[in-house]
Each structure stands twice: as C-alpha cells, then as structure tokens.
Amino acid sequence: MCLTFGTVVGYLSIIEKGLKALGYKNPPQILAINVSALMVCGILGNIFFSALVKKTKKYRKISIVSTFDLI
C-alpha cells in the first residue's frame, strides 16, 4: 500500500505542476475534488460488483467486464 500511495502522490504532484502551467488558479483543490470523486466511484463500484458476484457466482465474467470498464 505504501508503494502505491507514493506513486499516486508523485503522479499528483506532476499533475499539479501541469495544471499550474495551464493557468488554473487552485490546482490542489481541483485535484482534491477529482480524487474524492474517484474514491466515491470506487466504493460504489466495489459494492455493486461484490453484490453481483455474490448473486451470480460468475467471478470471471464480472472481472472481465469490470476490467473493460477501466479501459
């Protein structure tokens, strides 16, 4: 988890510099809103796909569908 968190923090710091260069006034606030929205989507998606797997018992097919949603 620490390696993943470090990677995300490094990536966000690069994005912040890019947003600043593009003229955005408050890049940390924009990033915080985006990260919060992605977290909510991840939590809701987890609940939905977990319930679907428990109901249908088709882990492999649901895993393939959820992977294509990310791409």
PQR file of N, CA, C, O and H, with PARSE charges and radii, in Angstrom:
ATOM      1  N   MET A   1       0.827  -1.190   0.000 -0.4000 1.5000
ATOM      2  CA  MET A   1       0.000   0.000   0.000 -0.0000 2.0000
ATOM      3  C   MET A   1       0.873   1.257   0.000  0.5500 1.7000
ATOM      4  O   MET A   1       0.531   2.252  -0.637 -0.5500 1.4000
ATOM      5  N   CYS A   2       1.980   1.210   0.701 -0.4000 1.5000
ATOM      6  CA  CYS A   2       2.859   2.384   0.755 -0.0000 2.0000
ATOM      7  C   CYS A   2       3.433   2.713  -0.613  0.5500 1.7000
ATOM      8  O   CYS A   2       3.549   3.884  -0.974 -0.5500 1.4000
ATOM      9  H   CYS A   2       2.258   0.401   1.219  0.4000 1.0000
ATOM     10  N   LEU A   3       3.797   1.677  -1.384 -0.4000 1.5000
ATOM     11  CA  LEU A   3       4.347   1.928  -2.713 -0.0000 2.0000
ATOM     12  C   LEU A   3       3.298   2.541  -3.632  0.5500 1.7000
ATOM     13  O   LEU A   3       3.593   3.458  -4.398 -0.5500 1.4000
ATOM     14  H   LEU A   3       3.704   0.725  -1.090  0.4000 1.0000
ATOM     15  N   THR A   4       2.089   2.036  -3.552 -0.4000 1.5000
ATOM     16  CA  THR A   4       1.006   2.581  -4.375 -0.0000 2.0000
ATOM     17  C   THR A   4       0.706   4.017  -3.982  0.5500 1.7000
ATOM     18  O   THR A   4       0.533   4.876  -4.846 -0.5500 1.4000
ATOM     19  H   THR A   4       1.849   1.291  -2.929  0.4000 1.0000
ATOM     20  N   PHE A   5       0.644   4.279  -2.691 -0.4000 1.5000
ATOM     21  CA  PHE A   5       0.367   5.634  -2.219 -0.0000 2.0000
ATOM     22  C   PHE A   5       1.466   6.594  -2.660  0.5500 1.7000
ATOM     23  O   PHE A   5       1.176   7.712  -3.085 -0.5500 1.4000
ATOM     24  H   PHE A   5       0.785   3.581  -1.990  0.4000 1.0000
ATOM     25  N   GLY A   6       2.718   6.173  -2.563 -0.4000 1.5000
ATOM     26  CA  GLY A   6       3.822   7.014  -3.002 -0.0000 2.0000
ATOM     27  C   GLY A   6       3.765   7.318  -4.488  0.5500 1.7000
ATOM     28  O   GLY A   6       4.067   8.433  -4.913 -0.5500 1.4000
ATOM     29  H   GLY A   6       2.954   5.265  -2.218  0.4000 1.0000
ATOM     30  N   THR A   7       3.377   6.326  -5.275 -0.4000 1.5000
ATOM     31  CA  THR A   7       3.239   6.525  -6.716 -0.0000 2.0000
ATOM     32  C   THR A   7       2.140   7.530  -7.027  0.5500 1.7000
ATOM     33  O   THR A   7       2.307   8.401  -7.881 -0.5500 1.4000
ATOM     34  H   THR A   7       3.132   5.420  -4.930  0.4000 1.0000
ATOM     35  N   VAL A   8       1.026   7.404  -6.336 -0.4000 1.5000
ATOM     36  CA  VAL A   8      -0.098   8.326  -6.563 -0.0000 2.0000
ATOM     37  C   VAL A   8       0.280   9.742  -6.156  0.5500 1.7000
ATOM     38  O   VAL A   8      -0.046  10.691  -6.869 -0.5500 1.4000
ATOM     39  H   VAL A   8       0.891   6.696  -5.643  0.4000 1.0000
ATOM     40  N   VAL A   9       0.952   9.904  -5.037 -0.4000 1.5000
ATOM     41  CA  VAL A   9       1.361  11.234  -4.582 -0.0000 2.0000
ATOM     42  C   VAL A   9       2.337  11.856  -5.582  0.5500 1.7000
ATOM     43  O   VAL A   9       2.229  13.041  -5.899 -0.5500 1.4000
ATOM     44  H   VAL A   9       1.216   9.133  -4.457  0.4000 1.0000
ATOM     45  N   GLY A  10       3.285  11.064  -6.077 -0.4000 1.5000
ATOM     46  CA  GLY A  10       4.214  11.575  -7.084 -0.0000 2.0000
ATOM     47  C   GLY A  10       3.496  11.993  -8.365  0.5500 1.7000
ATOM     48  O   GLY A  10       3.796  13.039  -8.939 -0.5500 1.4000
ATOM     49  H   GLY A  10       3.373  10.102  -5.820  0.4000 1.0000
ATOM     50  N   TYR A  11       2.556  11.178  -8.803 -0.4000 1.5000
ATOM     51  CA  TYR A  11       1.783  11.476 -10.003 -0.0000 2.0000
ATOM     52  C   TYR A  11       0.957  12.752  -9.822  0.5500 1.7000
ATOM     53  O   TYR A  11       0.894  13.585 -10.726 -0.5500 1.4000
ATOM     54  H   TYR A  11       2.313  10.327  -8.336  0.4000 1.0000
ATOM     55  N   LEU A  12       0.329  12.903  -8.662 -0.4000 1.5000
ATOM     56  CA  LEU A  12      -0.479  14.097  -8.406 -0.0000 2.0000
ATOM     57  C   LEU A  12       0.377  15.360  -8.347  0.5500 1.7000
ATOM     58  O   LEU A  12      -0.070  16.428  -8.763 -0.5500 1.4000
ATOM     59  H   LEU A  12       0.381  12.226  -7.927  0.4000 1.0000
ATOM     60  N   SER A  13       1.599  15.249  -7.836 -0.4000 1.5000
ATOM     61  CA  SER A  13       2.453  16.436  -7.798 -0.0000 2.0000
ATOM     62  C   SER A  13       2.852  16.859  -9.213  0.5500 1.7000
ATOM     63  O   SER A  13       2.986  18.052  -9.486 -0.5500 1.4000
ATOM     64  H   SER A  13       1.962  14.381  -7.499  0.4000 1.0000
ATOM     65  N   ILE A  14       3.041  15.898 -10.106 -0.4000 1.5000
ATOM     66  CA  ILE A  14       3.340  16.230 -11.502 -0.0000 2.0000
ATOM     67  C   ILE A  14       2.123  16.873 -12.167  0.5500 1.7000
ATOM     68  O   ILE A  14       2.251  17.849 -12.906 -0.5500 1.4000
ATOM     69  H   ILE A  14       2.932  14.929  -9.884  0.4000 1.0000
ATOM     70  N   ILE A  15       0.950  16.318 -11.898 -0.4000 1.5000
ATOM     71  CA  ILE A  15      -0.280  16.889 -12.465 -0.0000 2.0000
ATOM     72  C   ILE A  15      -0.502  18.306 -11.951  0.5500 1.7000
ATOM     73  O   ILE A  15      -0.936  19.181 -12.700 -0.5500 1.4000
ATOM     74  H   ILE A  15       0.846  15.525 -11.298  0.4000 1.0000
ATOM     75  N   GLU A  16      -0.201  18.532 -10.665 -0.4000 1.5000
ATOM     76  CA  GLU A  16      -0.380  19.867 -10.091 -0.0000 2.0000
ATOM     77  C   GLU A  16       0.482  20.901 -10.817  0.5500 1.7000
ATOM     78  O   GLU A  16       0.018  22.004 -11.105 -0.5500 1.4000
ATOM     79  H   GLU A  16       0.152  17.821 -10.058  0.4000 1.0000
ATOM     80  N   LYS A  17       1.715  20.553 -11.108 -0.4000 1.5000
ATOM     81  CA  LYS A  17       2.591  21.473 -11.836 -0.0000 2.0000
ATOM     82  C   LYS A  17       2.059  21.731 -13.242  0.5500 1.7000
ATOM     83  O   LYS A  17       2.134  22.851 -13.748 -0.5500 1.4000
ATOM     84  H   LYS A  17       2.092  19.656 -10.874  0.4000 1.0000
ATOM     85  N   GLY A  18       1.521  20.683 -13.869 -0.4000 1.5000
ATOM     86  CA  GLY A  18       0.952  20.850 -15.203 -0.0000 2.0000
ATOM     87  C   GLY A  18      -0.280  21.727 -15.197  0.5500 1.7000
ATOM     88  O   GLY A  18      -0.464  22.547 -16.097 -0.5500 1.4000
ATOM     89  H   GLY A  18       1.460  19.773 -13.459  0.4000 1.0000
ATOM     90  N   LEU A  19      -1.137  21.563 -14.178 -0.4000 1.5000
ATOM     91  CA  LEU A  19      -2.329  22.406 -14.085 -0.0000 2.0000
ATOM     92  C   LEU A  19      -1.960  23.854 -13.825  0.5500 1.7000
ATOM     93  O   LEU A  19      -2.595  24.769 -14.350 -0.5500 1.4000
ATOM     94  H   LEU A  19      -0.987  20.897 -13.447  0.4000 1.0000
ATOM     95  N   LYS A  20      -0.921  24.062 -13.006 -0.4000 1.5000
ATOM     96  CA  LYS A  20      -0.458  25.424 -12.734 -0.0000 2.0000
ATOM     97  C   LYS A  20       0.052  26.075 -14.010  0.5500 1.7000
ATOM     98  O   LYS A  20      -0.199  27.256 -14.252 -0.5500 1.4000
ATOM     99  H   LYS A  20      -0.405  23.318 -12.580  0.4000 1.0000
ATOM    100  N   ALA A  21       0.771  25.306 -14.830 -0.4000 1.5000
ATOM    101  CA  ALA A  21       1.303  25.827 -16.087 -0.0000 2.0000
ATOM    102  C   ALA A  21       0.190  26.151 -17.079  0.5500 1.7000
ATOM    103  O   ALA A  21       0.349  27.025 -17.931 -0.5500 1.4000
ATOM    104  H   ALA A  21       0.976  24.347 -14.634  0.4000 1.0000
ATOM    105  N   LEU A  22      -0.925  25.454 -16.971 -0.4000 1.5000
ATOM    106  CA  LEU A  22      -2.052  25.718 -17.866 -0.0000 2.0000
ATOM    107  C   LEU A  22      -2.900  26.903 -17.405  0.5500 1.7000
ATOM    108  O   LEU A  22      -3.823  27.316 -18.107 -0.5500 1.4000
ATOM    109  H   LEU A  22      -1.055  24.744 -16.279  0.4000 1.0000
ATOM    110  N   GLY A  23      -2.591  27.448 -16.235 -0.4000 1.5000
ATOM    111  CA  GLY A  23      -3.266  28.651 -15.780 -0.0000 2.0000
ATOM    112  C   GLY A  23      -4.406  28.426 -14.796  0.5500 1.7000
ATOM    113  O   GLY A  23      -5.169  29.354 -14.530 -0.5500 1.4000
ATOM    114  H   GLY A  23      -1.841  27.112 -15.665  0.4000 1.0000
ATOM    115  N   TYR A  24      -4.543  27.228 -14.252 -0.4000 1.5000
ATOM    116  CA  TYR A  24      -5.577  27.006 -13.235 -0.0000 2.0000
ATOM    117  C   TYR A  24      -5.192  27.717 -11.955  0.5500 1.7000
ATOM    118  O   TYR A  24      -4.026  27.713 -11.560 -0.5500 1.4000
ATOM    119  H   TYR A  24      -3.923  26.474 -14.468  0.4000 1.0000
ATOM    120  N   LYS A  25      -6.167  28.326 -11.308 -0.4000 1.5000
ATOM    121  CA  LYS A  25      -5.893  29.159 -10.140 -0.0000 2.0000
ATOM    122  C   LYS A  25      -5.567  28.347  -8.887  0.5500 1.7000
ATOM    123  O   LYS A  25      -4.678  28.728  -8.126 -0.5500 1.4000
ATOM    124  H   LYS A  25      -7.114  28.329 -11.629  0.4000 1.0000
ATOM    125  N   ASN A  26      -6.273  27.227  -8.657 -0.4000 1.5000
ATOM    126  CA  ASN A  26      -6.088  26.467  -7.431 -0.0000 2.0000
ATOM    127  C   ASN A  26      -5.996  24.966  -7.743  0.5500 1.7000
ATOM    128  O   ASN A  26      -6.951  24.232  -7.491 -0.5500 1.4000
ATOM    129  H   ASN A  26      -6.995  26.917  -9.276  0.4000 1.0000
ATOM    130  N   PRO A  27      -4.862  24.498  -8.286 -0.5600 1.5000
ATOM    131  CA  PRO A  27      -4.727  23.091  -8.662  0.2800 2.0000
ATOM    132  C   PRO A  27      -4.943  22.094  -7.518  0.5500 1.7000
ATOM    133  O   PRO A  27      -5.537  21.043  -7.762 -0.5500 1.4000
ATOM    134  N   PRO A  28      -4.490  22.366  -6.269 -0.5600 1.5000
ATOM    135  CA  PRO A  28      -4.743  21.377  -5.213  0.2800 2.0000
ATOM    136  C   PRO A  28      -6.233  21.133  -4.963  0.5500 1.7000
ATOM    137  O   PRO A  28      -6.636  20.007  -4.669 -0.5500 1.4000
ATOM    138  N   GLN A  29      -7.042  22.171  -5.075 -0.4000 1.5000
ATOM    139  CA  GLN A  29      -8.477  21.997  -4.874 -0.0000 2.0000
ATOM    140  C   GLN A  29      -9.076  21.152  -5.996  0.5500 1.7000
ATOM    141  O   GLN A  29      -9.929  20.301  -5.743 -0.5500 1.4000
ATOM    142  H   GLN A  29      -6.714  23.086  -5.314  0.4000 1.0000
ATOM    143  N   ILE A  30      -8.641  21.379  -7.219 -0.4000 1.5000
ATOM    144  CA  ILE A  30      -9.131  20.598  -8.355 -0.0000 2.0000
ATOM    145  C   ILE A  30      -8.754  19.132  -8.180  0.5500 1.7000
ATOM    146  O   ILE A  30      -9.572  18.243  -8.414 -0.5500 1.4000
ATOM    147  H   ILE A  30      -7.948  22.070  -7.424  0.4000 1.0000
ATOM    148  N   LEU A  31      -7.513  18.884  -7.770 -0.4000 1.5000
ATOM    149  CA  LEU A  31      -7.067  17.510  -7.557 -0.0000 2.0000
ATOM    150  C   LEU A  31      -7.822  16.849  -6.418  0.5500 1.7000
ATOM    151  O   LEU A  31      -8.168  15.671  -6.509 -0.5500 1.4000
ATOM    152  H   LEU A  31      -6.848  19.607  -7.580  0.4000 1.0000
ATOM    153  N   ALA A  32      -8.085  17.590  -5.342 -0.4000 1.5000
ATOM    154  CA  ALA A  32      -8.817  17.032  -4.204 -0.0000 2.0000
ATOM    155  C   ALA A  32     -10.235  16.633  -4.611  0.5500 1.7000
ATOM    156  O   ALA A  32     -10.724  15.583  -4.195 -0.5500 1.4000
ATOM    157  H   ALA A  32      -7.804  18.547  -5.268  0.4000 1.0000
ATOM    158  N   ILE A  33     -10.889  17.450  -5.408 -0.4000 1.5000
ATOM    159  CA  ILE A  33     -12.242  17.130  -5.876 -0.0000 2.0000
ATOM    160  C   ILE A  33     -12.212  15.886  -6.754  0.5500 1.7000
ATOM    161  O   ILE A  33     -13.072  15.015  -6.629 -0.5500 1.4000
ATOM    162  H   ILE A  33     -10.491  18.304  -5.745  0.4000 1.0000
ATOM    163  N   ASN A  34     -11.222  15.799  -7.646 -0.4000 1.5000
ATOM    164  CA  ASN A  34     -11.125  14.635  -8.531 -0.0000 2.0000
ATOM    165  C   ASN A  34     -10.832  13.356  -7.756  0.5500 1.7000
ATOM    166  O   ASN A  34     -11.444  12.319  -8.013 -0.5500 1.4000
ATOM    167  H   ASN A  34     -10.523  16.506  -7.748  0.4000 1.0000
ATOM    168  N   VAL A  35      -9.906  13.423  -6.816 -0.4000 1.5000
ATOM    169  CA  VAL A  35      -9.574  12.247  -6.010 -0.0000 2.0000
ATOM    170  C   VAL A  35     -10.783  11.809  -5.190  0.5500 1.7000
ATOM    171  O   VAL A  35     -11.050  10.613  -5.079 -0.5500 1.4000
ATOM    172  H   VAL A  35      -9.409  14.265  -6.607  0.4000 1.0000
ATOM    173  N   SER A  36     -11.513  12.756  -4.618 -0.4000 1.5000
ATOM    174  CA  SER A  36     -12.710  12.418  -3.842 -0.0000 2.0000
ATOM    175  C   SER A  36     -13.769  11.752  -4.712  0.5500 1.7000
ATOM    176  O   SER A  36     -14.388  10.770  -4.302 -0.5500 1.4000
ATOM    177  H   SER A  36     -11.296  13.728  -4.708  0.4000 1.0000
ATOM    178  N   ALA A  37     -13.975  12.287  -5.911 -0.4000 1.5000
ATOM    179  CA  ALA A  37     -14.958  11.701  -6.821 -0.0000 2.0000
ATOM    180  C   ALA A  37     -14.544  10.290  -7.229  0.5500 1.7000
ATOM    181  O   ALA A  37     -15.391   9.400  -7.305 -0.5500 1.4000
ATOM    182  H   ALA A  37     -13.472  13.085  -6.243  0.4000 1.0000
ATOM    183  N   LEU A  38     -13.266  10.075  -7.489 -0.4000 1.5000
ATOM    184  CA  LEU A  38     -12.796   8.744  -7.856 -0.0000 2.0000
ATOM    185  C   LEU A  38     -12.933   7.756  -6.699  0.5500 1.7000
ATOM    186  O   LEU A  38     -13.248   6.585  -6.916 -0.5500 1.4000
ATOM    187  H   LEU A  38     -12.579  10.798  -7.427  0.4000 1.0000
ATOM    188  N   MET A  39     -12.701   8.218  -5.487 -0.4000 1.5000
ATOM    189  CA  MET A  39     -12.872   7.345  -4.326 -0.0000 2.0000
ATOM    190  C   MET A  39     -14.322   6.921  -4.162  0.5500 1.7000
ATOM    191  O   MET A  39     -14.602   5.752  -3.898 -0.5500 1.4000
ATOM    192  H   MET A  39     -12.445   9.169  -5.311  0.4000 1.0000
ATOM    193  N   VAL A  40     -15.242   7.861  -4.317 -0.4000 1.5000
ATOM    194  CA  VAL A  40     -16.670   7.545  -4.200 -0.0000 2.0000
ATOM    195  C   VAL A  40     -17.084   6.549  -5.289  0.5500 1.7000
ATOM    196  O   VAL A  40     -17.810   5.593  -5.017 -0.5500 1.4000
ATOM    197  H   VAL A  40     -15.014   8.810  -4.532  0.4000 1.0000
ATOM    198  N   CYS A  41     -16.621   6.778  -6.516 -0.4000 1.5000
ATOM    199  CA  CYS A  41     -16.929   5.851  -7.610 -0.0000 2.0000
ATOM    200  C   CYS A  41     -16.362   4.466  -7.331  0.5500 1.7000
ATOM    201  O   CYS A  41     -17.015   3.464  -7.623 -0.5500 1.4000
ATOM    202  H   CYS A  41     -16.031   7.555  -6.737  0.4000 1.0000
ATOM    203  N   GLY A  42     -15.170   4.393  -6.777 -0.4000 1.5000
ATOM    204  CA  GLY A  42     -14.561   3.107  -6.441 -0.0000 2.0000
ATOM    205  C   GLY A  42     -15.320   2.371  -5.364  0.5500 1.7000
ATOM    206  O   GLY A  42     -15.499   1.156  -5.447 -0.5500 1.4000
ATOM    207  H   GLY A  42     -14.639   5.207  -6.541  0.4000 1.0000
ATOM    208  N   ILE A  43     -15.767   3.093  -4.353 -0.4000 1.5000
ATOM    209  CA  ILE A  43     -16.533   2.471  -3.273 -0.0000 2.0000
ATOM    210  C   ILE A  43     -17.870   1.958  -3.790  0.5500 1.7000
ATOM    211  O   ILE A  43     -18.265   0.832  -3.489 -0.5500 1.4000
ATOM    212  H   ILE A  43     -15.621   4.080  -4.285  0.4000 1.0000
ATOM    213  N   LEU A  44     -18.567   2.783  -4.569 -0.4000 1.5000
ATOM    214  CA  LEU A  44     -19.858   2.357  -5.112 -0.0000 2.0000
ATOM    215  C   LEU A  44     -19.700   1.196  -6.095  0.5500 1.7000
ATOM    216  O   LEU A  44     -20.512   0.271  -6.100 -0.5500 1.4000
ATOM    217  H   LEU A  44     -18.246   3.698  -4.814  0.4000 1.0000
ATOM    218  N   GLY A  45     -18.667   1.241  -6.917 -0.4000 1.5000
ATOM    219  CA  GLY A  45     -18.415   0.148  -7.846 -0.0000 2.0000
ATOM    220  C   GLY A  45     -18.088  -1.144  -7.124  0.5500 1.7000
ATOM    221  O   GLY A  45     -18.518  -2.221  -7.538 -0.5500 1.4000
ATOM    222  H   GLY A  45     -18.007   1.992  -6.913  0.4000 1.0000
ATOM    223  N   ASN A  46     -17.328  -1.038  -6.045 -0.4000 1.5000
ATOM    224  CA  ASN A  46     -16.997  -2.212  -5.249 -0.0000 2.0000
ATOM    225  C   ASN A  46     -18.255  -2.843  -4.660  0.5500 1.7000
ATOM    226  O   ASN A  46     -18.414  -4.063  -4.694 -0.5500 1.4000
ATOM    227  H   ASN A  46     -16.979  -0.164  -5.709  0.4000 1.0000
ATOM    228  N   ILE A  47     -19.130  -2.030  -4.132 -0.4000 1.5000
ATOM    229  CA  ILE A  47     -20.378  -2.538  -3.562 -0.0000 2.0000
ATOM    230  C   ILE A  47     -21.218  -3.213  -4.636  0.5500 1.7000
ATOM    231  O   ILE A  47     -21.756  -4.299  -4.421 -0.5500 1.4000
ATOM    232  H   ILE A  47     -19.001  -1.039  -4.105  0.4000 1.0000
ATOM    233  N   PHE A  48     -21.331  -2.565  -5.797 -0.4000 1.5000
ATOM    234  CA  PHE A  48     -22.143  -3.098  -6.887 -0.0000 2.0000
ATOM    235  C   PHE A  48     -21.586  -4.430  -7.402  0.5500 1.7000
ATOM    236  O   PHE A  48     -22.320  -5.413  -7.505 -0.5500 1.4000
ATOM    237  H   PHE A  48     -20.894  -1.683  -5.972  0.4000 1.0000
ATOM    238  N   PHE A  49     -20.283  -4.460  -7.726 -0.4000 1.5000
ATOM    239  CA  PHE A  49     -19.702  -5.681  -8.281 -0.0000 2.0000
ATOM    240  C   PHE A  49     -19.638  -6.800  -7.244  0.5500 1.7000
ATOM    241  O   PHE A  49     -19.783  -7.969  -7.601 -0.5500 1.4000
ATOM    242  H   PHE A  49     -19.687  -3.661  -7.642  0.4000 1.0000
ATOM    243  N   SER A  50     -19.426  -6.470  -5.973 -0.4000 1.5000
ATOM    244  CA  SER A  50     -19.430  -7.507  -4.930 -0.0000 2.0000
ATOM    245  C   SER A  50     -20.799  -8.157  -4.823  0.5500 1.7000
ATOM    246  O   SER A  50     -20.904  -9.381  -4.733 -0.5500 1.4000
ATOM    247  H   SER A  50     -19.308  -5.520  -5.683  0.4000 1.0000
ATOM    248  N   ALA A  51     -21.843  -7.346  -4.832 -0.4000 1.5000
ATOM    249  CA  ALA A  51     -23.201  -7.893  -4.763 -0.0000 2.0000
ATOM    250  C   ALA A  51     -23.508  -8.733  -5.998  0.5500 1.7000
ATOM    251  O   ALA A  51     -24.152  -9.777  -5.897 -0.5500 1.4000
ATOM    252  H   ALA A  51     -21.757  -6.352  -4.905  0.4000 1.0000
ATOM    253  N   LEU A  52     -23.054  -8.283  -7.148 -0.4000 1.5000
ATOM    254  CA  LEU A  52     -23.290  -9.021  -8.389 -0.0000 2.0000
ATOM    255  C   LEU A  52     -22.577 -10.370  -8.378  0.5500 1.7000
ATOM    256  O   LEU A  52     -23.139 -11.371  -8.823 -0.5500 1.4000
ATOM    257  H   LEU A  52     -22.532  -7.434  -7.230  0.4000 1.0000
ATOM    258  N   VAL A  53     -21.347 -10.404  -7.876 -0.4000 1.5000
ATOM    259  CA  VAL A  53     -20.600 -11.662  -7.801 -0.0000 2.0000
ATOM    260  C   VAL A  53     -21.268 -12.619  -6.823  0.5500 1.7000
ATOM    261  O   VAL A  53     -21.390 -13.810  -7.109 -0.5500 1.4000
ATOM    262  H   VAL A  53     -20.891  -9.591  -7.515  0.4000 1.0000
ATOM    263  N   LYS A  54     -21.701 -12.112  -5.672 -0.4000 1.5000
ATOM    264  CA  LYS A  54     -22.371 -12.973  -4.688 -0.0000 2.0000
ATOM    265  C   LYS A  54     -23.665 -13.550  -5.242  0.5500 1.7000
ATOM    266  O   LYS A  54     -24.017 -14.696  -4.963 -0.5500 1.4000
ATOM    267  H   LYS A  54     -21.602 -11.144  -5.440  0.4000 1.0000
ATOM    268  N   LYS A  55     -24.366 -12.747  -6.026 -0.4000 1.5000
ATOM    269  CA  LYS A  55     -25.658 -13.191  -6.551 -0.0000 2.0000
ATOM    270  C   LYS A  55     -25.499 -14.191  -7.701  0.5500 1.7000
ATOM    271  O   LYS A  55     -26.197 -15.204  -7.738 -0.5500 1.4000
ATOM    272  H   LYS A  55     -24.081 -11.816  -6.253  0.4000 1.0000
ATOM    273  N   THR A  56     -24.589 -13.915  -8.635 -0.4000 1.5000
ATOM    274  CA  THR A  56     -24.485 -14.728  -9.840 -0.0000 2.0000
ATOM    275  C   THR A  56     -23.410 -15.810  -9.761  0.5500 1.7000
ATOM    276  O   THR A  56     -23.464 -16.776 -10.522 -0.5500 1.4000
ATOM    277  H   THR A  56     -24.021 -13.092  -8.605  0.4000 1.0000
ATOM    278  N   LYS A  57     -22.445 -15.674  -8.867 -0.4000 1.5000
ATOM    279  CA  LYS A  57     -21.319 -16.605  -8.728 -0.0000 2.0000
ATOM    280  C   LYS A  57     -20.482 -16.704 -10.009  0.5500 1.7000
ATOM    281  O   LYS A  57     -19.856 -17.734 -10.259 -0.5500 1.4000
ATOM    282  H   LYS A  57     -22.401 -14.889  -8.249  0.4000 1.0000
ATOM    283  N   LYS A  58     -20.468 -15.655 -10.810 -0.4000 1.5000
ATOM    284  CA  LYS A  58     -19.700 -15.630 -12.058 -0.0000 2.0000
ATOM    285  C   LYS A  58     -18.565 -14.617 -11.922  0.5500 1.7000
ATOM    286  O   LYS A  58     -18.585 -13.546 -12.529 -0.5500 1.4000
ATOM    287  H   LYS A  58     -20.977 -14.818 -10.607  0.4000 1.0000
ATOM    288  N   TYR A  59     -17.584 -14.983 -11.114 -0.4000 1.5000
ATOM    289  CA  TYR A  59     -16.492 -14.072 -10.814 -0.0000 2.0000
ATOM    290  C   TYR A  59     -15.686 -13.712 -12.054  0.5500 1.7000
ATOM    291  O   TYR A  59     -15.358 -12.545 -12.267 -0.5500 1.4000
ATOM    292  H   TYR A  59     -17.568 -15.853 -10.621  0.4000 1.0000
ATOM    293  N   ARG A  60     -15.367 -14.707 -12.871 -0.4000 1.5000
ATOM    294  CA  ARG A  60     -14.503 -14.467 -14.020 -0.0000 2.0000
ATOM    295  C   ARG A  60     -15.134 -13.516 -15.031  0.5500 1.7000
ATOM    296  O   ARG A  60     -14.475 -12.587 -15.497 -0.5500 1.4000
ATOM    297  H   ARG A  60     -15.634 -15.655 -12.698  0.4000 1.0000
ATOM    298  N   LYS A  61     -16.401 -13.734 -15.375 -0.4000 1.5000
ATOM    299  CA  LYS A  61     -17.071 -12.863 -16.348 -0.0000 2.0000
ATOM    300  C   LYS A  61     -17.225 -11.446 -15.812  0.5500 1.7000
ATOM    301  O   LYS A  61     -17.035 -10.484 -16.556 -0.5500 1.4000
ATOM    302  H   LYS A  61     -16.936 -14.488 -14.997  0.4000 1.0000
ATOM    303  N   ILE A  62     -17.559 -11.305 -14.561 -0.4000 1.5000
ATOM    304  CA  ILE A  62     -17.723  -9.981 -13.958 -0.0000 2.0000
ATOM    305  C   ILE A  62     -16.372  -9.280 -13.856  0.5500 1.7000
ATOM    306  O   ILE A  62     -16.291  -8.063 -14.025 -0.5500 1.4000
ATOM    307  H   ILE A  62     -17.713 -12.086 -13.957  0.4000 1.0000
ATOM    308  N   SER A  63     -15.320 -10.032 -13.584 -0.4000 1.5000
ATOM    309  CA  SER A  63     -13.977  -9.463 -13.536 -0.0000 2.0000
ATOM    310  C   SER A  63     -13.569  -8.917 -14.904  0.5500 1.7000
ATOM    311  O   SER A  63     -12.969  -7.846 -14.993 -0.5500 1.4000
ATOM    312  H   SER A  63     -15.386 -11.020 -13.447  0.4000 1.0000
ATOM    313  N   ILE A  64     -13.891  -9.648 -15.963 -0.4000 1.5000
ATOM    314  CA  ILE A  64     -13.569  -9.190 -17.321 -0.0000 2.0000
ATOM    315  C   ILE A  64     -14.344  -7.918 -17.644  0.5500 1.7000
ATOM    316  O   ILE A  64     -13.775  -6.978 -18.200 -0.5500 1.4000
ATOM    317  H   ILE A  64     -14.378 -10.518 -15.891  0.4000 1.0000
ATOM    318  N   VAL A  65     -15.625  -7.871 -17.309 -0.4000 1.5000
ATOM    319  CA  VAL A  65     -16.454  -6.686 -17.570 -0.0000 2.0000
ATOM    320  C   VAL A  65     -15.925  -5.481 -16.792  0.5500 1.7000
ATOM    321  O   VAL A  65     -15.826  -4.384 -17.342 -0.5500 1.4000
ATOM    322  H   VAL A  65     -16.087  -8.634 -16.857  0.4000 1.0000
ATOM    323  N   SER A  66     -15.592  -5.673 -15.539 -0.4000 1.5000
ATOM    324  CA  SER A  66     -15.108  -4.551 -14.728 -0.0000 2.0000
ATOM    325  C   SER A  66     -13.757  -4.051 -15.215  0.5500 1.7000
ATOM    326  O   SER A  66     -13.463  -2.861 -15.096 -0.5500 1.4000
ATOM    327  H   SER A  66     -15.673  -6.563 -15.091  0.4000 1.0000
ATOM    328  N   THR A  67     -12.928  -4.938 -15.762 -0.4000 1.5000
ATOM    329  CA  THR A  67     -11.630  -4.533 -16.305 -0.0000 2.0000
ATOM    330  C   THR A  67     -11.834  -3.689 -17.564  0.5500 1.7000
ATOM    331  O   THR A  67     -11.130  -2.699 -17.762 -0.5500 1.4000
ATOM    332  H   THR A  67     -13.167  -5.904 -15.858  0.4000 1.0000
ATOM    333  N   PHE A  68     -12.787  -4.068 -18.415 -0.4000 1.5000
ATOM    334  CA  PHE A  68     -13.044  -3.288 -19.621 -0.0000 2.0000
ATOM    335  C   PHE A  68     -13.649  -1.935 -19.283  0.5500 1.7000
ATOM    336  O   PHE A  68     -13.490  -0.986 -20.052 -0.5500 1.4000
ATOM    337  H   PHE A  68     -13.360  -4.873 -18.254  0.4000 1.0000
ATOM    338  N   ASP A  69     -14.344  -1.819 -18.146 -0.4000 1.5000
ATOM    339  CA  ASP A  69     -14.871  -0.518 -17.738 -0.0000 2.0000
ATOM    340  C   ASP A  69     -13.728   0.452 -17.417  0.5500 1.7000
ATOM    341  O   ASP A  69     -13.848   1.657 -17.638 -0.5500 1.4000
ATOM    342  H   ASP A  69     -14.474  -2.590 -17.522  0.4000 1.0000
ATOM    343  N   LEU A  70     -12.633  -0.080 -16.901 -0.4000 1.5000
ATOM    344  CA  LEU A  70     -11.493   0.773 -16.567 -0.0000 2.0000
ATOM    345  C   LEU A  70     -10.764   1.262 -17.808  0.5500 1.7000
ATOM    346  O   LEU A  70     -10.236   2.374 -17.828 -0.5500 1.4000
ATOM    347  H   LEU A  70     -12.536  -1.059 -16.722  0.4000 1.0000
ATOM    348  N   ILE A  71     -10.737   0.437 -18.832 -0.4000 1.5000
ATOM    349  CA  ILE A  71     -10.011   0.793 -20.054 -0.0000 2.0000
ATOM    350  C   ILE A  71     -10.883   1.707 -20.846  0.5500 1.7000
ATOM    351  O   ILE A  71     -10.494   2.150 -21.927 -0.5500 1.4000
ATOM    352  H   ILE A  71     -11.166  -0.466 -18.816  0.4000 1.0000
TER
END
